[in-house]
Structures are given as C-alpha cells and as structure tokens.
Amino acid sequence: MRKLIVATGNKGKLKEISELLKDKYEVISMKEAGFSGEIEENGKSFYENALIKAKAVSKALGVDALADDSGLCVEALNGEPGIYSARYSGVHGNDKENNALLLKNLEGNENRKAKFRCVVVMYRTDGTVVSGFGETDGTIGFESHGEKGFGYDPIFRSDDLNKFFGEASEDEKNSCSHRFRALKDLSGKL
C-alpha cells in the first residue's frame, strides 16, 4: 500500500483522513515522516493555507504531500470563524474556548445557518498541484451535544444526518462531512 504524507498535526483530522483513505493509502503524519518544522498558515483562503502546508512538507521531505484546510463558516457572522476556526478564541486548537466564543457571538441571533468547508491540496514533488473542495450544511445549536468528533462537532447539527456531529458515529460523519466530500472531489482528479 502506498504511503501518503499528510501535512497536519491535528490528530482528529489525521484520524478522519486515514479512515477515509484507508483503502488506497497508508496515511502518515508529517511528524511521523520526519517533518518537525513550523508552518505559518498566513493565507487568505482555505485553498492558500492548504497549499502552504502541503508545499512546505513536500519540499522539506521530497515527497508528495496532502494538506487540508477547513473550518466553520457561520452565515450570521459573515462567514466567521472561517480560516481562523482553529484559533477563533485566540489559542490554536482550544475546542472548548472556540465553541464557547462562537455560542457567545451568536447569542440572541435566530439565524444559526452554518457550513463546514474544506479544501484539500496534493502537492507533488514535480510541482503539480491538485485540489478538491467540499462542504456540508447545518445549523449551530445553543449548547453542546455529544462527546464524539472534535472542533465544532458538538455544536454543529448536520442537515444530512439530522443530528449533531458530536453525536454521530465516525461512519455517519464520514459519509457526509466536508472533508469526505473534498477528498472525494480530489480523488476524482488524481
């Protein structure tokens, strides 16, 4: 089975990508592959940030690399937190604080429509770039539901599942997630 290096330190993302690609690739994190550098995500879009990460790992290790950038876009907040989803509260990866701030910013707002968006980029050693896009619609709840998933999953009610991602099994979430849809889009182009 071919190895695929994924430019992420997020264990939740790595687990999802590994599960979604298990039939085609042995998914390896950038750290497991020997990449120990820091990557500054200073792009202005999900695509730019995914490209920055994939290119950095590919160039450093001399391998094809995959990266995703994804986040939650809330209609009433003009698309926030968007590309800042992981660091919305100011601390990267603090899911509890990010969720609390989002709920606070939505207080009194009846419009709870939201989308998870994802862009995946494969950067190849020859410099070619292939990308995929996916999104999934839902609404933001008023409190957390379930203990599964990561990030905003406990407060995102999926339109596809009619339940919160925090309550969904891995298989349920993976059947309709933004990451699944982006990887499916990408795989059709590879």
C-alpha positions in Angstrom: 0.0 0.0 0.0 1.3 3.4 -0.9 2.2 5.9 1.9 0.6 9.3 1.9 2.2 12.1 4.0 -0.4 14.4 5.5 0.7 17.9 6.5 -1.2 18.2 9.8 -0.6 18.0 13.5 -4.3 17.8 14.2 -5.0 14.2 15.5 -8.7 14.5 14.7 -8.1 15.5 11.1 -5.4 12.8 10.7 -7.7 10.1 12.0 -10.5 11.2 9.6 -8.3 11.4 6.6 -6.8 8.0 7.5 -10.2 6.4 7.8 -11.5 8.0 4.6 -8.4 6.9 2.5 -7.7 3.5 4.2 -8.4 1.5 1.0 -5.9 3.5 -1.0 -3.2 4.7 1.3 -1.3 4.2 4.5 -1.7 7.7 5.9 1.4 9.1 7.7 1.5 12.4 9.7 4.2 14.9 8.7 5.8 14.4 12.2 5.9 10.6 11.7 7.5 11.2 8.3 10.2 13.4 9.9 8.9 16.9 9.4 9.4 18.9 12.6 9.2 22.5 11.4 6.5 25.1 12.0 4.3 26.1 9.1 2.8 29.6 9.2 -0.7 29.5 7.9 -0.8 33.0 6.6 -3.0 32.5 3.5 -6.2 34.4 2.9 -8.3 31.4 2.0 -8.7 27.7 2.8 -7.0 26.9 -0.5 -4.0 29.1 0.2 -3.5 27.6 3.7 -3.8 24.0 2.4 -1.3 24.8 -0.4 1.2 26.4 2.0 1.1 23.3 4.3 1.3 20.7 1.5 4.1 22.5 -0.3 6.2 23.1 2.9 6.1 19.4 3.8 6.7 18.2 0.2 9.7 20.4 -0.3 11.2 19.6 3.1 10.8 15.8 2.8 11.0 15.3 -1.0 7.7 13.5 -1.2 4.2 14.1 -2.4 2.1 15.6 0.4 -1.5 16.2 1.2 -2.9 19.0 3.3 -6.3 20.3 4.1 -7.6 23.5 5.5 -11.1 23.6 6.7 -13.4 25.5 9.1 -16.8 26.5 10.1 -18.5 29.4 8.3 -21.5 30.9 10.1 -23.9 33.0 8.0 -24.9 35.4 10.7 -21.3 36.1 11.5 -20.4 36.9 7.9 -18.6 33.6 7.4 -16.7 33.7 10.7 -14.7 31.9 12.1 -13.7 30.7 8.6 -10.0 30.2 8.1 -9.5 31.2 11.8 -11.7 28.3 13.1 -8.9 26.5 15.0 -7.7 29.7 16.7 -11.0 31.6 16.9 -10.6 32.2 20.6 -7.0 33.2 20.3 -5.5 29.9 21.3 -4.9 27.4 18.5 -6.7 24.1 19.0 -8.7 25.0 22.1 -12.0 23.5 21.1 -13.9 24.3 24.3 -13.0 28.0 24.2 -13.7 28.2 20.4 -17.1 26.7 20.9 -17.9 29.0 23.8 -16.9 32.1 21.9 -18.9 31.1 18.9 -22.0 30.5 21.0 -21.5 33.8 22.8 -21.2 35.7 19.5 -24.4 34.1 18.3 -26.4 35.0 21.4 -29.8 36.4 20.5 -29.4 35.6 16.9 -32.1 33.3 15.3 -30.1 32.7 12.1 -28.0 29.7 13.0 -27.1 28.5 9.5 -23.6 27.3 9.0 -21.3 25.3 6.7 -18.2 23.3 7.3 -15.9 23.9 4.3 -12.8 22.1 3.3 -10.1 22.3 0.7 -7.6 19.5 0.2 -4.4 20.0 -1.8 -2.0 17.4 -3.1 1.4 19.0 -3.8 3.6 16.7 -5.8 7.4 16.7 -6.0 7.2 17.8 -9.6 5.4 21.0 -8.5 2.0 20.0 -9.8 -1.0 20.8 -7.5 -4.3 19.0 -7.4 -7.1 20.2 -5.2 -10.6 19.2 -4.0 -13.4 21.1 -2.3 -16.2 20.0 -0.1 -18.8 21.5 2.2 -21.7 20.3 4.4 -24.6 22.4 5.6 -26.1 22.6 9.1 -27.0 24.8 11.9 -25.3 25.9 15.2 -27.1 24.7 18.3 -27.5 26.6 21.5 -25.3 24.1 23.6 -23.0 21.1 23.1 -24.4 17.7 22.1 -22.4 14.5 22.3 -18.8 13.7 23.0 -17.7 12.5 19.6 -15.6 14.2 17.0 -13.6 17.3 17.6 -13.6 21.1 17.0 -17.1 22.4 16.5 -18.7 19.0 16.1 -20.7 19.2 19.4 -22.5 22.4 18.3 -22.9 21.7 14.6 -26.2 20.0 13.7 -25.8 18.3 10.3 -28.6 18.8 7.8 -27.6 15.4 6.2 -27.8 13.5 9.4 -30.4 15.5 11.4 -28.1 15.2 14.4 -25.1 16.9 15.8 -21.7 15.7 14.6 -20.8 15.3 18.3 -23.5 12.6 18.4 -22.6 10.9 15.1 -20.5 7.8 14.7 -17.4 8.1 12.6 -19.1 6.3 9.8 -22.1 8.6 9.9 -19.9 11.8 10.0 -17.6 10.5 7.3 -20.5 9.8 5.0 -21.3 13.5 4.6 -18.5 15.6 6.1 -16.9 18.4 4.3 -13.5 16.5 4.5 -15.1 13.4 2.9 -16.6 15.5 0.1 -13.3 17.3 -0.5 -11.3 14.1 -0.6 -13.8 12.5 -3.0 -13.5 15.6 -5.2 -9.7 15.3 -5.1 -9.6 11.6 -5.8 -11.7 12.1 -8.9 -8.9 14.3 -10.2 -5.9 12.1 -9.3 
